[in-house]
Each structure stands twice: as C-alpha cells, then as structure tokens.
C-alpha cells in the first residue's frame, strides 16, 4: 500500500494557493465506494498505522509526518500544514473544505450549491393581525396625522371653520390614542411630537377663527408641559393674541418671556420679537421705550421696517437730532439686491442676451423690484414727515433730506423729493414757489423734466392760464412721449380750447401707453359726451366703473348718459347706486326727485326733494318745487315756510314775497295777507301786482285805504305805459322787471318760468284790472281749500259770480312735469 503514498512536493511559500484551480481526478470522491484499494485500506490496519517519523528539510527531527490515510494533514517544505491525500504523485493543495461548500452531504451525491439556491423559495411573510392593539394604535396615529394635514390645508385655502373642525377631531383622536398607549405600554413610549403638533395646530386654528380665549388656553397647556422642550417659544404667539386683543401690557410681558427663553444664536427670531415689543410700546404711547427697542434692532440687524418705526417714534417725541440720525440709519439699510449692471449684456452673444432677458422677468427680479419699491416708499414717506420738523422751515428740511439722499445709493429719489417739495408748496397755496421749484427741472434728464413739466402744466391749467399750460404740456410730451400724465394734460388743454376730436386722440394715446390711466379714460368719456357720441361715452364710463367701483363721479356720468338716452329707469337705478356711495349729496337727491317727478311719481319725488332740502336748504329749485307741491296738494300753510326761505335767499326777487302773501290769502288769513302785501308795497312801490291785490283785499274787507291804493295803481300803470313807450324795445315788462327787481309781470328766472302760470294764478297777475270808477271791483272769494269760517261783512253789494282766480286751474309749470 505504500506505493500509493506520496509526499507532497515542496512549494514556494509565496505561492500557497498555486494549483488551486487545477482539477485532478485523484480528488474525485464520487467513486471512492467503488475503489477496491481504498476499501481494502479501510479494512486493514494500514489506516491505523502509527505515524512514520521522517526528516523534512526546514523541520526538526522530532516533528512527526503523518502518512496514514486516517490523517490527511501534511507538512509543506516550509513546515506549514497542508490538507489532502496524495494519489498518483499529485499533491492536493491546502484549502478550506467547508468554506468551499464541501460537506459530507456533498460526498453522498448532493449537488454543489454554496448559496443555498436549491432550497426553494422563501416561506411567505407572516400575515398581520389587524385586531392586535398595536396595529390599531398605528392606524389611529396615522389617522391623527391625516387630520392635522387636512386642517392645515383647509386653513391655507381660507376655510377656517373646516380647519378648526379637523383640528378638534384630531385632538379627540389623539387623546384616545394616548389612553390606549397608557394601558398597553409605559408612559415613556407616548409620541410627544404627535401630541405637540395636534395641540399647536388646534391653538393656531382657534386664533385664526378669533377664538382667542380657547387659543390661549391651548397654548398654556403646551407651555406648562415641561416635556415639550421648545414650548416656551409659543409665548410669542400668546403675545400676538394679546396684541390683537389690545392688551398691550400682557403682550409685552409674554414677548419678553419668549425673548428670555430663546438662545442668542437665533438672532433673527430675537430681532422679530424685539420689533413686536417696539410696536406694542408704540400702541401704549411709550415712545421712549419703543425708541430703545428699535434702536437696538438698528444697531444689531438693521431693516427697513424698524428704521421707519424708529423715525415715527422720534417724530412723536419731537427730537430733531434723533430724527436726523434715524433717517440716516434708514438710508444706510442694505437692500441686499443686485443692481441694474447685472441685467446689462457685456457683449452681443445671443445666448447671453437670451439668458439676461429671461432673468429680467423671473420671480427673483420681481422680489428685488418689490423690495426696492418698499425701501423708496419708506424713505419718501419719512422725508415728507420729518422735513417740516427737523428745521425751522419745511424748505430747509427738504433740502437737508435731499442732500442725505444724494449721498446714498438712492440718488434717483432726490429728484422725487424736490418735486414733492413743490407739491408741498401747492398745499400751502404758495403757487409761485411751487412754480419756481418745478422750473429747476427744465434742464435735467428727460424723465424728471417730463414729471416737472406735467405738474407745471397742471398748475397753469388750474389757474386757467391755457397758454402756459399748453407750453408746458408740449414740453412734457416732448420730453417723454410715453408719459400718460403728460398726454392727459395735453388733451386737457386741447379740450379747453374746444377741439374735442384732437383731445380724444391724446386721451387714446395715453391709454395705449398705460391702460390703467383712469384720468385719461374719464376725460375720453367726457369728450365723447361733448361730441354727442353717447354710446362710446357710455362704454368708457362702464369700463371705468369696472376699475373704480365706488367712484361717485363715474356713477353720476353713467346716470347722466342714460338720462340723455331717455332711459329714466336705468338713470334712476344708477343714481340709487350713487346715493349709496354719497348719501348726503343734495344735488343727486334733487336729480332723483326730478326723474321721479317726470315719471309721474309725486310721492317718491317729494321724498327725494325733501331729503335734498334737508341737506342743502338753499337750493332755490328744490324750494320752488316743494312750495308748489304743497300748493298742489292744497296745504298752502306748509308752502309758506319754503317761500319765506326763498325770499331770504333772494330778497330782491318780489315773486317769493308775493307767493307768501298769496298763500296767506288762500289759507284764509286775510289780515296776514294784507300786512304782507303792504310790506311788499313798501319795498317795491311800483309793483302793479301787489297794488292790485291791495285794492282787492281792502275792498273785500271794507277798508278806507282802498281809494289810496287805487290812486297809486293808476299812477304806476301810467308810468309803466310811458316807460314802455320810451324804451320801444321788444322786451316785455316782466323781463325788465326781473332785471330791475320791481317788475309787475313775470319775475322768475328762466328756470322759474315753468312756474309762471302758477304764480300768476296765486297772485292774480292774469286778472284784468280796470281803474274806471264806473266799474265795481270784484272782491268775492271761493277758497280752493274748502269753505271758510264766517267771513266779516265788508261789502255792501256782493257779486254772485266766482272770483277770477278761484276756479283757475293750477298751472302745469308750477309743479314738475
């Protein structure tokens, strides 16, 4: 059997694994059961033979060398153990048997499968038990999170009521979840983050719905719970609620408590809280404390709002030096934006130009514009506020502000401040200084020159100096053809000269440059109205109404156009909208009364005329209509007060006093009527109408004065005839009487001519009067208000026919048509 035993050849120590990949049939263990030699060795004592000691180079003589088949461990030439059997002179390399996947099972015929792929698919996952308490709590926690998210989404969409309902439901489910966890696990395993988010969202929704008491209570629950590490920050929210409730002392207290609990590394948060404290101090009138708060902010992290508020507080305490320092600090606030150089192309590269055009209109650029506009607004407002207060005169103060602005990166605001200085002169009625200030801009750049010329054109237009207004309007348009205000002013000057077509062209051009120029659109509507292009005018005013919903002027123009179009219903509807905007405008109320009167609705007309009289009791037309209305309704006593007021307003117009006397006469108060006629005769001794009624009343009452008045009447009539012969004009006596204040005919104005018939019916102007002694004077009366009380017996002989004016119909001119 020794012939089958071979020593392993010496191998290089540096190449221990050489030959590992070489396969030798000797190592095939599949047929060992059929190998007769191998089986015979197993049955004999060869396998149990004691080891043979051999001298191996590199080893000591006492080291054994295993040669038996029972032990397959051999030594290499370097003394390292090697595993394997030697057969047919081939040495087996040293390797790991199990690591390579060789097991006893493999010797029994199993396939080589080191990855265990032959074991088949993995068993299915264990099914969840949905009825388990842990699974139920997970589902409930998921539902709570969904409710909180839905509440926040509803709040962002503006549905505050739904947001609050979702927040309350989330709170209820979260409490149920906490109780279940306490029953199953320890209290340390409760989800504090979920509890915090639910309570915080609930408090926020309470505050959004203005349920401040509930919101404060919910915030208190969070703040008092020491397990919430950052709960102290919510005292800021509590301070905000107290600020809304105008409880400023508590708001300041909670802001300060929150400030104490926020670390110094959170600079931005601390600055915001300090700003809130300063605002609360302003609300309480503690301007000195507010100055300290805003001053600290401007020294630590300056911003525009804090700087502007600091200026307001300094202005409130009247400290000029502090106002100047605060304005300089506001000017120095960095905007942190890129300026126009960034948007200028350095070359003609089309790709670069395309990129610059793209970023000129992106959201970042819009944000920069908004921030710059806000800064300019704060600076301009602050300058206008402090300029009159920091120096002895507002002009010197403006000059100081302009110099400070010129030294900053807001250089372009200096010109705006100069123009604002001119506007301040206008408000002080100092037109000369305003003009001088604006004329300083004639030699500056086109934008500033156009703005100054526009203001100058407006000034001269208001002063009705159309030549100067036209010159400066032309200068403004030539300096900036795309300035809508300049084009509007140019249109105004052309409109004033009567060239409506050309004015319309300027207004249209202004609208093409700026479609939101409401002045140009309004003036264009007026121009179309002048040109009798009613439909186009109505279209302009309706467009303007869509922009300016509550403009009284626009509403009135629309109503006026509908009246021109003979659509009184639409006119009334628009006037009703107008009085909802200006309910005390007497002219609008009288216009409504006129429209209702034209429609035949006397009661509505009386209501609006009376409201107009109540707000403006000096409108003659309204007084005239109300007096005529009471005469028409046979309440002459009530008409007296209106005619008396008209007599006070126009004391030289005799017709009002005659109307008062006629009302007394028609109401049966003859003595008062006689006294009134005598007073009228004293003031207007040549009034024929007054003398006729004096003769009639004296005859009716049997007074001895009748002959005196008859004589005067004859003399006045004779003088009247002589005057008419001298004048030899086509003008009638009534028109001359209105001019001289003592005519005997119609004495009303052109508007009052519509009441001439009624006035004559009351005063007897239409009745023929004969002064012949052979004719009796008719002194009989039939009162239109009904039977009189027993009349005094004054006449010996009474005529049976009625009085001339007793049955006379009331003239249509006295009352509105």
C-alpha positions in Angstrom: 0.0 0.0 0.0 3.0 2.3 0.4 3.2 2.7 -3.4 0.1 4.7 -3.2 1.5 7.1 -0.7 3.5 10.1 -2.0 5.0 13.0 -0.2 3.7 16.4 -1.1 6.3 18.3 -3.2 7.9 21.4 -1.8 6.0 24.5 -2.8 7.1 28.1 -2.7 6.0 29.8 0.4 4.9 32.8 -1.6 2.5 30.8 -3.7 0.5 28.8 -1.2 -2.6 28.6 -3.4 -1.0 27.8 -6.7 -2.8 25.0 -8.5 -6.0 25.5 -6.6 -8.0 25.9 -9.7 -6.4 22.8 -11.3 -8.7 19.8 -11.0 -7.2 16.3 -10.6 -9.2 13.2 -10.9 -7.4 12.0 -7.8 -9.6 14.3 -5.7 -12.8 12.9 -7.1 -14.5 11.3 -4.1 -17.6 10.3 -6.0 -16.2 6.8 -6.8 -14.4 6.1 -3.5 -17.0 3.5 -2.6 -16.1 1.5 -5.8 -12.3 2.0 -5.3 -11.1 -1.5 -4.2 -7.7 -0.3 -2.9 -9.4 2.4 -0.8 -11.9 0.0 0.6 -9.1 -2.6 1.4 -7.1 0.1 3.2 -10.1 0.9 5.3 -10.5 -2.8 6.3 -6.8 -3.4 7.2 -4.6 -1.8 9.7 -3.0 0.5 7.2 -5.2 3.3 8.2 -4.4 2.9 11.9 -0.6 2.6 11.4 1.4 4.8 13.7 2.9 7.8 12.1 6.3 7.5 10.4 8.9 9.9 11.5 10.8 11.4 8.6 13.4 14.1 8.2 12.0 17.0 6.4 14.1 20.0 5.5 13.2 23.0 7.4 11.7 21.0 10.3 13.1 19.4 13.4 13.6 15.7 13.7 11.1 15.4 16.4 8.3 16.8 14.3 6.0 13.9 13.1 5.0 13.4 9.5 1.6 11.9 9.0 1.5 9.4 6.2 -1.6 7.4 7.0 -4.9 7.7 5.2 -6.7 8.3 8.5 -5.0 11.6 8.9 -4.7 13.8 5.8 -2.7 16.6 7.3 0.8 17.0 5.7 3.6 19.5 6.2 5.0 21.6 3.4 8.6 22.2 2.9 8.3 25.3 5.0 6.7 23.5 7.9 3.1 24.6 7.1 0.3 22.1 7.4 -1.4 21.0 4.2 -4.7 19.2 3.8 -5.2 16.5 1.3 -4.4 13.0 0.2 -1.6 12.0 -2.1 -2.5 9.8 -5.0 -0.6 9.0 -8.2 2.1 11.5 -7.3 -0.3 14.6 -7.3 -0.3 16.8 -4.2 -3.6 18.3 -3.1 -3.4 22.0 -2.3 -4.2 23.3 1.1 -7.8 24.8 1.2 -10.9 25.2 3.4 -13.3 22.4 2.9 -16.4 23.8 4.4 -15.8 27.3 3.1 -15.8 25.9 -0.5 -19.0 24.1 0.1 -17.6 20.6 0.5 -19.6 18.8 3.2 -20.3 15.2 4.0 -23.7 15.6 2.3 -21.8 16.6 -0.9 -19.9 13.3 -0.7 -23.2 11.5 -0.6 -24.2 12.8 -4.0 -25.7 16.2 -3.4 -25.2 19.0 -6.0 -22.7 21.9 -5.4 -24.9 24.7 -4.0 -23.0 27.1 -1.8 -25.7 29.8 -2.0 -28.5 27.5 -1.0 -30.5 28.1 -4.1 -31.7 24.5 -4.2 -33.7 25.0 -1.0 -36.6 26.6 -3.0 -38.5 29.9 -2.4 -38.6 31.5 1.0 -41.7 30.9 3.1 -44.5 33.6 2.8 -44.4 36.5 5.3 -46.4 36.2 8.4 -49.8 37.8 8.0 -50.6 41.0 10.0 -53.1 40.7 12.8 -55.3 43.7 12.3 -57.1 43.1 15.5 -54.0 43.4 17.6 -53.8 46.5 19.9 -50.5 47.6 18.4 -51.9 47.6 14.9 -55.0 49.6 16.0 -52.8 52.2 17.6 -50.7 52.6 14.4 -53.8 53.1 12.4 -55.2 55.6 14.8 -51.9 57.5 14.8 -52.0 57.6 11.0 -55.5 59.0 11.1 -54.5 61.8 13.5 -51.6 62.8 11.2 -54.0 62.9 8.3 -56.5 65.1 10.2 -53.7 67.6 11.1 -52.7 67.8 7.5 -56.2 68.3 6.3 -56.7 71.1 8.9 -53.6 72.9 7.7 -54.7 72.6 4.0 -58.2 73.9 4.8 -56.6 76.9 6.6 -54.4 77.7 3.6 -57.4 77.6 1.4 -59.3 80.0 3.6 -61.9 77.6 5.0 -61.2 78.5 8.7 -64.3 76.8 10.0 -63.4 73.4 8.4 -59.8 73.8 9.6 -61.0 74.2 13.1 -63.3 71.2 12.9 -60.5 69.0 11.6 -58.2 70.3 14.4 -60.7 69.4 17.1 -61.3 65.9 15.7 -57.5 65.4 15.6 -57.4 66.4 19.2 -60.1 64.0 20.2 -58.5 61.0 18.4 -55.1 61.9 19.8 -56.4 61.7 23.4 -57.9 58.3 22.7 -54.6 57.2 21.3 -52.8 58.4 24.4 -55.2 56.5 26.7 -54.7 53.3 24.7 -50.9 53.5 24.9 -51.0 54.1 28.6 -53.0 50.9 29.1 -50.6 48.8 27.0 -47.1 50.3 27.3 -45.5 52.7 29.7 -46.0 56.4 29.7 -42.4 56.9 28.4 -43.4 55.5 25.0 -46.1 58.1 24.2 -45.5 60.0 21.0 -44.8 63.5 22.4 -44.2 65.0 18.9 -47.7 64.0 17.8 -49.3 65.5 20.9 -47.3 68.7 20.4 -48.3 69.1 16.7 -52.0 68.4 17.5 -52.2 71.0 20.3 -50.2 73.6 18.3 -52.4 73.2 15.3 -55.5 73.4 17.4 -54.3 76.6 19.1 -53.4 78.1 15.7 -56.9 77.3 14.3 -58.6 78.8 17.4 -56.5 82.0 16.9 -57.4 82.1 13.1 -61.1 81.9 14.0 -60.7 84.7 16.5 -61.5 82.4 19.5 -58.7 83.9 21.5 -59.6 82.6 24.9 -59.6 79.0 23.7 -56.3 79.6 21.8 -54.6 81.0 24.9 -55.8 78.0 27.0 -54.4 75.6 24.4 -51.1 77.4 24.3 -50.9 77.3 28.1 -51.3 73.5 28.0 -48.2 73.3 25.8 -46.2 75.9 27.6 -46.7 74.4 31.1 -45.8 70.9 30.0 -42.1 70.6 30.7 -41.8 67.6 28.4 -42.1 69.9 25.4 -38.6 71.3 25.1 -39.4 74.2 22.8 -42.8 75.1 24.2 -41.5 78.4 25.6 -41.3 79.8 22.1 -45.0 79.7 21.8 -45.3 82.6 24.2 -44.6 84.8 21.1 -47.9 83.5 19.7 -49.6 84.3 23.0 -48.2 87.8 22.9 -49.6 88.2 19.4 -53.0 87.3 20.6 -52.9 89.8 23.5 -51.7 92.4 21.0 -54.8 91.7 18.9 -56.9 92.0 22.0 -55.3 95.4 22.7 -54.0 94.1 26.0 -50.6 95.6 25.3 -49.1 95.2 28.8 -49.6 91.4 28.7 -48.4 91.3 25.1 -45.1 92.9 26.2 -44.8 90.6 29.1 -45.1 87.4 27.0 -42.8 88.8 24.3 -40.1 89.4 27.0 -40.7 85.9 28.4 -40.2 84.4 25.0 -37.1 86.5 24.4 -35.6 85.2 27.6 -36.1 81.6 26.5 -34.7 81.9 23.0 -30.9 81.4 22.8 -28.7 84.2 21.5 -27.7 82.2 18.4 -31.2 82.7 17.0 -30.6 86.3 16.1 -33.4 86.7 13.5 -36.0 85.3 15.9 -34.9 87.6 18.6 -35.0 90.6 16.3 -38.6 89.9 15.3 -39.6 89.7 18.9 -37.9 92.9 19.7 -39.8 94.5 16.8 -43.1 93.3 18.3 -42.1 94.7 21.6 -41.4 98.1 20.0 -44.8 98.0 18.2 -46.5 97.3 21.5 -44.8 100.2 23.1 -46.0 102.5 20.2 -49.5 101.3 20.9 -49.3 102.2 24.5 -47.7 105.6 23.7 -44.4 104.7 25.4 -42.3 106.2 22.6 -39.1 106.3 24.5 -39.1 102.6 25.3 -40.1 102.0 21.6 -37.1 104.1 20.5 -34.8 101.9 22.7 -36.2 98.7 21.1 -36.0 99.9 17.5 -32.6 101.4 18.2 -31.3 98.1 19.4 -32.6 96.4 16.3 -31.0 99.0 14.0 -27.7 98.5 15.9 -27.8 94.7 15.7 -29.6 93.8 12.4 -31.0 96.9 10.7 -34.1 96.6 8.5 -36.4 99.0 6.7 -39.5 98.5 9.0 -37.6 99.0 12.2 -35.9 102.1 10.8 -39.1 103.6 9.7 -40.8 102.9 13.0 -37.8 104.5 14.7 -38.3 107.7 12.7 -42.0 107.7 13.7 -41.2 107.4 17.4 -38.6 110.2 17.2 -41.1 112.4 15.4 -43.6 111.6 18.1 -41.3 112.8 20.8 -40.2 115.8 18.7 -36.4 115.1 18.9 -34.9 116.7 15.9 -31.4 115.2 16.3 -32.7 111.7 16.8 -35.0 112.2 13.7 -31.9 113.0 11.6 -29.9 110.1 12.9 -32.8 107.7 12.4 -33.2 109.0 8.8 -29.5 108.4 8.1 -29.8 104.9 9.6 -32.8 104.2 7.4 -30.9 105.4 4.3 -28.0 103.1 5.2 -30.0 99.9 5.5 -28.6 97.4 2.9 -31.2 96.2 0.4 -29.1 93.0 -0.4 -30.2 93.1 -4.1 -28.2 93.3 -7.3 -28.5 96.5 -9.3 -29.1 97.1 -13.0 -25.5 96.2 -14.0 -26.4 92.6 -13.7 -29.0 92.9 -16.4 -26.8 94.6 -19.0 -25.3 92.4 -21.6 -21.5 92.8 -21.8 -21.4 91.6 -25.4 -23.5 90.7 -28.3 -23.6 87.0 -27.5 -27.1 85.8 -28.4 -27.1 83.1 -25.7 -26.1 85.6 -23.0 -28.7 88.1 -24.2 -31.4 85.4 -24.1 -30.4 84.5 -20.6 -30.5 88.1 -19.4 -33.9 88.6 -21.0 -35.1 85.5 -19.1 -33.9 86.6 -15.7 -35.2 90.1 -16.1 -38.7 88.8 -15.6 -38.2 86.0 -13.2 -39.6 85.8 -9.6 -36.3 86.9 -8.1 -36.3 90.0 -10.2 -39.8 90.8 -9.1 -38.9 90.3 -5.5 -36.0 92.8 -6.0 -38.3 95.3 -7.5 -40.8 94.9 -4.6 -38.0 95.3 -2.0 -36.6 98.4 -3.7 -40.1 99.9 -4.1 -40.8 99.4 -0.4 -37.5 101.0 0.5 -38.2 104.0 -1.7 -41.7 104.3 -0.2 -40.4 104.3 3.4 -37.7 106.8 2.6 -40.0 109.2 0.7 -42.7 109.0 3.5 -40.1 109.5 6.2 -38.6 112.5 4.4 -42.1 114.1 3.9 -42.8 113.5 7.6 -39.7 114.9 9.1 -38.8 117.7 6.6 -41.1 120.3 8.2 -40.0 119.3 11.7 -36.2 119.0 11.6 -35.5 122.6 10.6 -37.1 126.0 11.1 -39.0 125.7 7.7 -40.0 122.8 5.6 -38.0 124.0 2.7 -34.7 123.8 4.7 -35.7 120.4 6.0 -36.4 119.2 2.5 -33.0 120.5 1.4 -31.3 118.5 4.2 -33.2 115.3 3.2 -32.3 115.8 -0.4 -28.6 116.1 0.4 -28.6 113.0 2.6 -30.4 111.0 -0.2 -27.9 112.2 -2.8 -25.1 110.9 -0.7 -26.7 107.4 -0.7 -27.4 104.8 -3.3 -31.0 106.2 -3.6 -29.8 109.1 -5.8 -32.8 109.0 -8.1 -35.1 109.7 -5.1 -33.6 113.2 -4.7 -35.5 114.5 -7.7 -38.7 113.0 -6.5 -38.2 114.7 -3.2 -37.7 118.0 -5.0 -41.0 117.5 -6.9 -42.7 116.6 -3.6 -41.3 119.9 -2.2 -43.1 121.7 -5.0 -46.3 119.8 -4.2 -46.0 120.9 -0.5 -45.8 124.5 -1.7 -49.0 123.9 -3.6 -50.8 122.6 -0.5 -49.7 125.7 1.3 -51.2 127.8 -1.6 -47.7 129.2 -2.4 -48.0 128.8 -6.2 -45.1 131.0 -7.1 -42.6 128.9 -5.0 -44.1 125.7 -6.5 -43.6 127.0 -10.0 -40.1 128.1 -9.2 -39.2 124.8 -7.8 -40.6 122.9 -10.7 -38.8 125.1 -13.3 -35.5 124.0 -11.8 -36.0 120.6 -13.6 -36.2 122.0 -17.1 -32.5 121.3 -17.7 -32.4 117.9 -16.1 -32.8 114.5 -17.7 -35.9 113.7 -19.7 -37.8 111.7 -17.1 -37.5 114.3 -14.4 -38.1 117.1 -16.9 -41.3 115.4 -18.0 -42.6 115.0 -14.5 -41.9 118.6 -13.6 -43.4 119.9 -16.8 -46.5 117.8 -16.2 -47.0 119.4 -12.8 -46.5 122.8 -14.2 -49.0 122.2 -17.0 -51.5 121.1 -14.4 -50.9 124.2 -12.3 -51.4 126.6 -15.1 -54.4 124.7 -16.3 -56.0 125.1 -12.8 -55.2 128.8 -12.9 -56.9 128.9 -16.4 -53.7 130.1 -18.0 -54.2 127.9 -21.0 -51.2 129.3 -23.0 -48.7 128.5 -20.3 -50.4 125.2 -19.6 -50.2 124.3 -23.4 -46.5 125.2 -23.5 -45.6 123.0 -20.5 -47.8 120.2 -21.7 -45.9 120.2 -25.0 -42.6 120.2 -23.1 -43.7 117.2 -21.0 -44.9 115.3 -24.1 -41.7 116.0 -26.0 -39.5 115.0 -23.0 -41.3 111.7 -22.6 -43.8 110.7 -25.2 -44.8 107.6 -23.2 -45.8 109.6 -20.1 -49.6 109.1 -19.8 -50.0 112.0 -17.4 -48.3 114.4 -19.8 -50.5 113.2 -22.7 -53.6 113.6 -20.4 -52.6 117.2 -19.6 -52.1 117.9 -23.3 -55.5 116.5 -24.0 -57.0 118.8 -21.3 -55.5 121.9 -22.8 -56.9 120.9 -26.3 -60.2 120.1 -24.7 -60.4 123.6 -23.1 -59.8 125.1 -26.5 -62.8 123.3 -27.9 -61.0 120.8 -30.2 -62.7 117.7 -28.9 -61.6 115.4 -31.7 -57.9 116.2 -31.1 -58.3 115.9 -27.3 -59.8 112.4 -27.8 -56.7 111.4 -29.8 -54.4 112.4 -26.9 -56.5 110.6 -24.4 -56.4 107.5 -26.6 -52.6 107.7 -26.8 -52.4 108.0 -23.1 -54.5 104.8 -22.7 -52.3 103.0 -25.2 -49.3 103.8 -23.1 -51.0 102.9 -19.8 -54.3 101.2 -19.9 -54.8 101.9 -16.2 -54.8 105.7 -16.6 -58.2 106.4 -15.2 -57.9 110.1 -15.7 -57.5 109.7 -19.5 -60.4 107.2 -19.6 -62.7 109.6 -17.7 -61.8 112.6 -19.9 -62.2 110.5 -23.0 -65.8 109.7 -21.9 -66.5 113.4 -21.3 -65.1 114.2 -24.8 -67.4 111.6 -26.4 -70.2 113.1 -24.5 -69.4 116.6 -25.8 -69.2 115.1 -29.3 -72.6 113.5 -28.8 -71.2 110.1 -29.3 -73.3 108.7 -26.5 -72.7 105.0 -26.9 -68.9 105.4 -26.9 -69.1 107.7 -23.9 -71.2 105.1 -22.1 -68.7 102.4 -23.0 -65.8 104.5 -21.5 -67.6 105.1 -18.2 -68.7 101.5 -17.9 -65.1 100.4 -18.3 -64.1 102.9 -15.7 -66.8 101.7 -13.4 -65.2 98.2 -13.6 -62.0 99.7 -12.3 -63.3 102.3 -9.8 -66.4 100.5 -8.4 -67.3 103.3 -5.9 -66.4 106.4 -7.8 -69.2 108.9 -7.4 -68.2 110.9 -10.5 -68.3 107.8 -12.7 -71.7 106.7 -11.4 -73.2 110.2 -12.0 -71.8 110.3 -15.5 -73.4 106.9 -16.3 -76.8 108.1 -14.9 -76.5 111.3 -16.9 -75.8 109.4 -20.1 -78.8 107.2 -19.6 -80.9 110.3 -19.0 -79.7 111.7 -22.3 -80.6 108.4 -23.9 -84.1 108.8 -22.5 -83.9 105.7 -20.3 -85.1 107.1 -16.9 -85.3 103.7 -15.3 -81.6 103.0 -15.9 -80.8 106.5 -14.8 -82.7 106.1 -11.6 -81.0 102.8 -10.9 -77.5 104.2 -11.3 -78.4 107.3 -9.2 -79.7 104.9 -6.5 -76.2 103.3 -6.5 -74.7 106.7 -6.3 -76.6 107.8 -3.2 -75.4 104.6 -1.5 -71.9 106.0 -2.0 -72.7 109.6 -1.2 -76.0 109.6 0.7 -75.8 113.3 1.6 -75.3 114.7 -1.8 -78.2 117.2 -2.2 -77.8 117.5 -6.0 -78.1 113.8 -6.6 -81.2 113.6 -4.4 -82.8 116.5 -6.3 -81.9 114.8 -9.5 -83.7 111.7 -8.4 -86.7 113.7 -7.4 -86.7 115.3 -10.8 -86.6 111.9 -12.6 -89.4 110.5 -10.4 -91.4 113.7 -11.0 -91.0 113.3 -14.8 -92.3 109.7 -14.4 -95.3 111.0 -12.5 -94.4 109.5 -9.1 -95.1 112.6 -7.0 -94.7 110.8 -3.6 -91.2 109.5 -4.5 -90.3 112.8 -6.0 -91.4 114.6 -2.8 -89.3 112.2 -0.7 -86.1 112.9 -2.5 -86.7 116.6 -2.9 -87.4 116.9 0.8 -84.1 114.9 1.6 -82.2 117.3 -0.7 -83.8 120.3 1.1 -82.8 118.8 4.4 -79.2 118.5 3.5 -79.0 121.8 1.5 -81.9 124.2 2.3 -80.6 127.0 0.0 -81.4 125.4 -3.4 -84.0 127.6 -5.0 -85.1 125.0 -7.4 -85.8 122.5 -4.7 -87.6 125.2 -2.5 -89.7 126.2 -5.5 -90.7 122.6 -6.2 -91.6 121.8 -2.6 -93.7 125.0 -2.3 -95.5 124.2 -5.5 -96.1 120.6 -4.3 -97.9 121.8 -1.1 -100.0 124.3 -3.1 -101.0 121.5 -5.5 -102.0 119.3 -2.5 -103.9 122.4 -1.1 -101.7 122.7 2.0 -100.8 126.4 1.5 -99.8 126.9 5.1 -96.9 124.4 4.7 -95.8 126.1 1.5 -95.3 129.4 3.3 -92.1 128.4 5.1 -90.4 127.4 1.8 -91.4 130.7 0.0 -90.2 132.7 3.1 -86.8 130.9 2.8 -86.7 131.7 -0.9 -87.4 135.3 -0.1 -84.5 135.3 2.4 -82.2 133.8 -0.2 -83.3 136.2 -3.0 -84.6 139.3 -1.2 -84.6 141.4 -4.4 -87.0 138.9 -6.1 -90.5 140.1 -5.5 -92.2 136.9 -6.6 -91.3 135.0 -3.5 -92.9 137.5 -1.2 -96.0 137.7 -3.4 -96.2 133.9 -3.1 -96.1 134.1 0.7 -98.9 136.7 0.7 -100.9 134.6 -1.8 -100.5 131.5 0.5 -101.8 133.5 3.4 -104.7 134.7 1.3 -105.6 131.2 0.0 -105.4 129.8 3.5 -108.0 132.4 4.8 -105.6 134.5 6.8 -106.6 137.8 5.1 -105.2 140.1 7.8 -101.8 138.5 7.5 -102.1 138.6 3.7 -102.9 142.3 3.8 -99.9 143.1 6.1 -97.7 141.1 3.8 -98.9 142.9 0.7 -98.4 146.3 2.4 -94.8 145.2 3.3 -94.2 144.3 -0.3 -95.6 147.6 -1.5 -93.3 149.4 0.9 -90.3 147.6 -0.6 -91.5 147.6 -4.2 -93.8 150.6 -4.6 -94.0 150.3 -8.4 -95.2 146.6 -8.4 -98.5 146.6 -10.1 -99.5 143.1 -9.0 -99.1 144.0 -5.3 -101.2 147.1 -5.7 -104.0 145.1 -7.5 -104.3 142.7 -4.6 -104.2 145.5 -2.0 -107.1 147.2 -3.8 -108.9 143.8 -3.9 -108.3 143.0 -0.3 -109.2 146.5 1.0 -112.4 146.4 -1.0 -113.3 143.0 0.3 -112.6 144.0 3.9 -114.2 147.4 3.6 -111.2 149.4 4.5 -110.8 153.1 3.8 -107.4 152.6 2.3 -108.8 151.2 -0.9 -109.0 154.6 -2.6 -105.4 155.4 -1.8 -104.2 152.1 -3.4 -106.5 152.7 -6.4 -104.8 156.1 -7.0 -101.3 154.5 -6.7 -102.3 151.8 -9.0 -103.4 154.2 -11.7 -100.2 156.2 -11.4 -98.0 153.1 -11.6 -99.8 151.8 -14.7 -99.5 155.2 -16.4 -95.7 155.3 -15.6 -95.4 151.8 -16.9 -97.0 152.7 -20.2 -94.8 155.8 -20.5 -91.7 153.7 -19.8 -92.6 151.2 -22.4 -93.1 153.9 -25.0 -89.7 155.4 -24.2 -87.8 152.1 -24.4 -89.6 150.9 -27.5 -88.0 147.5 -27.2 -89.3 144.1 -27.9 -88.7 143.1 -24.3 -91.8 142.7 -22.3 -92.3 144.3 -18.9 -91.8 141.1 -17.0 -88.3 140.6 -18.3 -87.4 144.2 -17.4 -89.0 143.8 -14.0 -86.8 140.8 -13.3 -83.7 142.9 -14.1 -84.8 145.9 -12.1 -86.2 143.9 -9.2 -89.6 145.7 -9.4 -91.4 144.4 -12.5 -95.2 143.9 -12.4 -95.3 140.9 -14.8 -93.4 137.6 -14.6 -90.5 138.0 -12.2 -89.0 134.5 -12.2 -85.8 133.3 -13.8 -85.6 131.1 -16.9 -85.9 128.1 -14.8 -88.8 129.7 -12.9 -90.8 130.4 -16.0 -92.3 126.9 -15.7 -94.0 128.2 -12.5 -95.1 131.5 -14.1 -98.7 130.3 -14.6 -99.0 129.0 -11.1 -97.5 132.2 -9.6 -99.9 134.3 -11.6 -102.8 132.2 -10.5 -101.8 132.7 -6.9 -101.1 136.4 -7.2 -103.8 137.3 -9.7 -101.4 138.5 -12.4 -103.7 137.2 -15.2 -106.7 139.0 -14.0 -107.7 142.2 -15.9 -107.9 145.2 -13.8 -109.8 148.3 -14.8 -109.5 151.5 -12.8 -112.6 153.1 -14.1 -114.8 154.5 -11.4 -117.9 153.2 -13.2 -116.9 149.5 -12.6 -117.1 147.7 -9.4 -114.1 145.8 -8.1 -114.7 142.1 -7.7 -113.8 141.2 -4.2 -115.6 137.9 -3.8 -113.6 134.7 -2.9 -114.2 131.0 -3.2 -111.4 129.3 -1.4 -109.9 126.2 -3.1 -109.2 124.7 0.3 -112.8 124.4 1.2 -115.4 126.5 3.0 -114.1 129.3 5.2 -115.0 130.3 8.7 -117.7 133.0 8.9 -116.3 135.9 6.9 -116.6 139.5 8.0 -119.3 141.5 6.2 -117.3 144.1 4.4 -119.0 144.7 1.1 -122.5 146.2 0.7 -123.1 144.6 -2.6 -121.8 141.2 -3.5 -121.5 139.7 -6.9 -122.7 136.2 -7.4 -120.1 135.2 -9.9 -116.9 133.5 -8.6 -113.6 135.1 -8.2 -111.4 135.0 -11.3 -108.6 133.1 -9.7 -110.9 130.9 -7.5 -111.7 128.3 -10.2 -108.5 128.8 -12.1 -106.6 125.5 -12.6 -103.1 125.3 -11.2 -100.6 125.9 -13.9 -98.5 122.9 -15.0 -95.4 125.0 -14.8 -95.7 125.4 -11.0 -95.2 121.7 -10.4 -92.7 119.4 -12.0 -93.9 117.9 -15.2 
